[in-house]
Amino acid sequence: MNTSRHTEVNVLGYRIDHVRAHPLVSAFAGTDSPRANGLDSWREVLCPDSGVVLARFSSRAEAERYIIDRELENARRPVHATTVHAAAA
C-alpha cells in the first residue's frame, strides 16, 4: 500500500497532516471511483515538539477539536512552583 501526505494546517503549533492510502491496483482496475479503488484517507495530529503522531481522525474538525481539548487540559493542570533559596549573606 502506498501513502501520500501533506500538511493541511498548523493549529497552536500542532501539525495536521492529511494522509491518503492508495492500495496497489493493477492497470486493469476498470473504474476511476476512489472508493471502488480502495482509496482511504484520514488526518494525523503531530506533536509540536517531537513530530510524533499523537492521534488519527477521519476529519479535520475532529483533529482540531482534539488539539483544543488537549491544550485546555494542559492549561487546567496546576503549575508547581519551585522553591528559590536566597543565597546566605
N, C-alpha and C positions, 0 to 999 in steps of 0.2 A: 504494500500500500504506500502510495506517495502522499505526502502532506505539503501544503504550502501555507505560509503565514504572513500576515502583515500587521503592523501596528495600526490599530483603529483609533485609539485615543489614549491620552495620559490624563489620569484623574488623581489629583493630590499626590503626584509622584509615582503612583502605581501605573503600570502599563497594561492596557487591554489589547491583546492580540486576537485577531480573527484567524482561526485555523480551519483549513479545508482539507479533508481527506479524500483522495481520489484512488479508488482501487484500480489495480492493473486490469484493464479490459482489452480484449482482442480488437483488432481492426474491424471486425465484423459485428460490432455490438448491435447495430441495427436501429439505434434510437439516439436522439440528442437530448432526451429528457434527463435532467440532473438526478432526479430520484430513481429513475429506471437504471441509471448507470451507477447507482450506489453512492452518489455524492453526499457527504455528510459534513456539517460544519458546526463549530462551537467557538466560544470565547474563552480565553485563558487570562487570568489576572496574575501578573508577575510582581514580585516583591520589589519595592523601590531600591532596597539596599543590595540584595544579592542576585536579583533576577530569577529567583526560583519561582516556579509555578505554584501559586497558593491555592487556586481553585479553578474549576471549569464550569461554564454555564452555557445554556442554549441561546441566550440573548444578551445583547449589550446592556439592556436595562437591569437585568439580574446581576450582571457583573458590577455595574456602577453602584447598585444598592448594597452589594457585599462590601465594597470599599468604604462607603459611607458608614455602614454599620460597624465595620472593623475600627475605623477611626473614632467613632463615637464611643465605642467600648474602651479603646485606649485612653480617651480623654477622661472617662469616668474613674479610671484606676487612680488610687491615691499616690501622690508623689511622696516618697520617703526623703525627708530632709537629712542631709549628712551633718554630723556634728563637726563644727570647726573649733579647734582648740587654739586659744591665743597663746602666743609664744611667752614663755616665762620672762619676766622683766628683771 
